[in-house]
Every structure is written in C-alpha cells, then in structure tokens.
C-alpha cells in the first residue's frame, strides 16, 4: 500500500478516493487476462443473445441499499424467457445467503437458492476446516455464527471478547465504527494472527452515498507483518470458479467462458474478476460506483477495460 495514502473513515468518501484505494490494492488482485473493447449499448437485452449465462452483482446492478432498481424485474424475466441462466454473485457476507434469496423473492425477482451465491459461502467452506479456532467476528447481531460454523463472538458493543479470540473475521461493518477499529488495531498490532475478510469490497453504494465495507476496514492491518489477511469474494478467483461451476451444474454441461458474462458496477471487483477468469464483462454506470462520475476516465486510469458498458440493466 502506498505510504502516502491516508486511510480515513470519512463516510463522505468520494468515487475518486475509492478508485485510488482500490488501485493501491492491485498487487494483491488477480491480473486481467485481456482488455475488453468497452462497447456501449443501451440495455443488456441489446446483447442478450451473445451469452448463455449471466452473473449479476447485487448492489449497484439489482438494487441500491434496500431498494430495487427500476426495470430490473422486467429484464430478468426477459432473460428467463430466453432460457438464460442467471446467477447473482455478491460479496455480502453479513447474513446467510438464504436471507438474500428471501429478499430477492420478496422483490419479485425470478430467483431461488440455486441462483444466489455469496462470498459467505466460500468463507463457510474455509471455516469448516478451521473449527478449532475461537473467532472474533465483525458483523451484525443477526449474522448467525452457528450457520456460518463459527465458534466465537460478535465484536462491537463488547470489544473485551477480542482477548479470547485466536483469529478475526470481517463479515460486515453496518455496526462497526472508528472507535471499535482503533481498539482492535491496538490489540492486534503486535500479535501473530489471521484476519479473514468475508467481503473484500471497500464500499457499497447506498441511497445517500457509500457505506464503508470490510475491504476498507481491513486495509490498515496490511502494514503489520505478523498479521495474515485472507480474502473471500470478488475479484479473487475462487468465487468466480464457484459461480462458473454452478452455471455448469444448472446447465448440466460446460459452457464456453466467453458465453458467460459478469455484470457489475465496479471495475476492481466485478470487471477485473471477470477478465481474470476469462469470462465476458459488462460495466453498469448509472446506479452504483460510477453514477455521476466520468467512468471512461476511470477505465483509462485503471486500464481495466470491460467488454461492454450499459447505463442500467
């Protein structure tokens, strides 16, 4: 990480600052295996016949905060009528994936449990092999540690539990704050420990700006050599392999990777992850990270070129 980058928990963080933060993490991210042509179209339906399977990010593509984006239900229903496979792939790890399925269904989205995957699912697999540890978890009171397979404590209101923990997990930071972060940093800075980041996102788009996510709060620990950090979710390859394998399972056959497309609002998670996994990519620009921002300047700066660009689904 750049030594001149000051990490601040300023919740009015700008898109430019977000891009700069993500750029500092490029040495830890997968490399794009090609450049897309960044062709612009008006809607996903304009290019729907190019693909057999669609992997969709949630925040910034399907919804903003707790509200579904206009037109999403209609587009997903049109894709289903064309017999396209739809997968929602989210870095949201705070709650069991089943809760996301229930939420999507309450919005009227044509999705069931086979269509929704999260970084939490990858984290669960890892934790199933590390059940002997006592974990300190940054999450919600409803994060359901038993479903996650965790022996440990939710940190936040009671930071004293940290002294009993052998490792730490960032699930979500809805209930996390600067003071909690400082207490944890002071406790961990001289210790050998492992931090698992269940959501590598630095931010998530909300109705009134951006929320700071586990990928943001975990950055500070990279300066401590004794702390090992592991990430679960986009842009890292394991979650894309999980999504592609799920598509093969639903299709009951292998599909050419260029016939699978990742649709997201983030260059550094959705598009970079897709390009490094050899699938096609679409950047959505009107609702998430790049709303009211010069996204072409960001593409040129980061050299992360999507195949296609759409304002909205």
HELIX and SHEET records of a PDB file:
HELIX    1   1 UNK A   15  UNK A   24  1                                  10    
HELIX    2   2 UNK A   26  UNK A   28  5                                   3    
HELIX    3   3 UNK A   44  UNK A   46  5                                   3    
HELIX    4   4 UNK A   48  UNK A   50  5                                   3    
HELIX    5   5 UNK A   72  UNK A   81  1                                  10    
HELIX    6   6 UNK A   97  UNK A  106  1                                  10    
HELIX    7   7 UNK A  113  UNK A  115  5                                   3    
HELIX    8   8 UNK A  119  UNK A  127  1                                   9    
HELIX    9   9 UNK A  145  UNK A  148  1                                   4    
HELIX   10  10 UNK A  159  UNK A  164  5                                   6    
HELIX   11  11 UNK A  178  UNK A  188  1                                  11    
HELIX   12  12 UNK A  214  UNK A  217  1                                   4    
HELIX   13  13 UNK A  219  UNK A  223  5                                   5    
HELIX   14  14 UNK A  237  UNK A  251  1                                  15    
HELIX   15  15 UNK A  257  UNK A  259  5                                   3    
HELIX   16  16 UNK A  267  UNK A  271  3                                   5    
HELIX   17  17 UNK A  272  UNK A  276  1                                   5    
HELIX   18  18 UNK A  295  UNK A  302  1                                   8    
SHEET    1   A 7 UNK A  39  UNK A  41  0                                        
SHEET    2   A 7 UNK A 308  UNK A 310  1                                        
SHEET    3   A 7 UNK A 280  UNK A 284  1                                        
SHEET    4   A 7 UNK A 260  UNK A 264  1                                        
SHEET    5   A 7 UNK A  53  UNK A  56  1                                        
SHEET    6   A 7 UNK A  85  UNK A  90  1                                        
SHEET    7   A 7 UNK A 116  UNK A 118  1                                        
SHEET    1   B 2 UNK A  63  UNK A  64  0                                        
SHEET    2   B 2 UNK A  67  UNK A  68 -1                                        
SHEET    1   C 5 UNK A 152  UNK A 155  0                                        
SHEET    2   C 5 UNK A 135  UNK A 138  1                                        
SHEET    3   C 5 UNK A 167  UNK A 170  1                                        
SHEET    4   C 5 UNK A 193  UNK A 197  1                                        
SHEET    5   C 5 UNK A 227  UNK A 231  1                                        
SHEET    1   D 2 UNK A 203  UNK A 206  0                                        
SHEET    2   D 2 UNK A 209  UNK A 212 -1                                        
END                                                                             
